[in-house]
Every structure is written in structure tokens, then in C-alpha cells.
Amino acid sequence: MPLTRSTGRKTSNRSSRKERITVSLSKDRVRFLKAISGDRRTPSVSAYIERLVADAQARAQLENLSAHTASYYDSLSVKEAEEQSAWGELGESTLATQEE
């Protein structure tokens, strides 16, 4: 079994993909996390926290993509914007025709 960097303890290949961290929370927060993770039918508080972090990461990535997309379209000249609009209309009409 490989050694982990953070603890030096041996771990299985399955768990070596994750890294242990330690956080300090108030007792009320811990009770809340235990209760809600059970309500959400997650196998553990760690799994629930991982889901929360993954959701936050996905939202951040989507916001980043939206900002880059807006920046791209804002940088287009009037002529380029009209051309993009025309391509969009063509794509919409093609899809509408295929759905009929």
C-alpha cells in the first residue's frame, strides 16, 4: 500500500485518491451536518461535504464559463456579432425543421 503525503500512513488504492483534511466546527454545525447528511442519504458526513464542495466547484466553473462567453461576445465587432447571430438563427431553424 502506498504512503500518503499528509499523514505518512498506508492507505488502499481506493482511498489514496482522496486526501484527509481537518476542520474545526462548532458543535451546532457538526450536529447539523450529521443530521442533514443522514436526511440526504449520504453514506457519511465526508461524502455530504464532498458533494457540497463539488456543487460549489461546478457553480464556480459555470460562472467562469459564462463570464468568458460574455467577454467573447462583448469583444466582437458589430459585423462579427451580426454574423454570429445569423449563424444562430440558421442553427435554430435547422433544429426546428428536424424536430417536425
Buried (B, 14 or more C-beta within 10 A) or exposed (E): EEEBEEEEEEBEEEEEEEEEEEEEEEEEEEEEBEEEBEEEEBEEBBEBBEEBEEEEEEEEEEEEEEEEEEEEEEEEEEEEEEEEEEEEEEEEEEEEEEEE
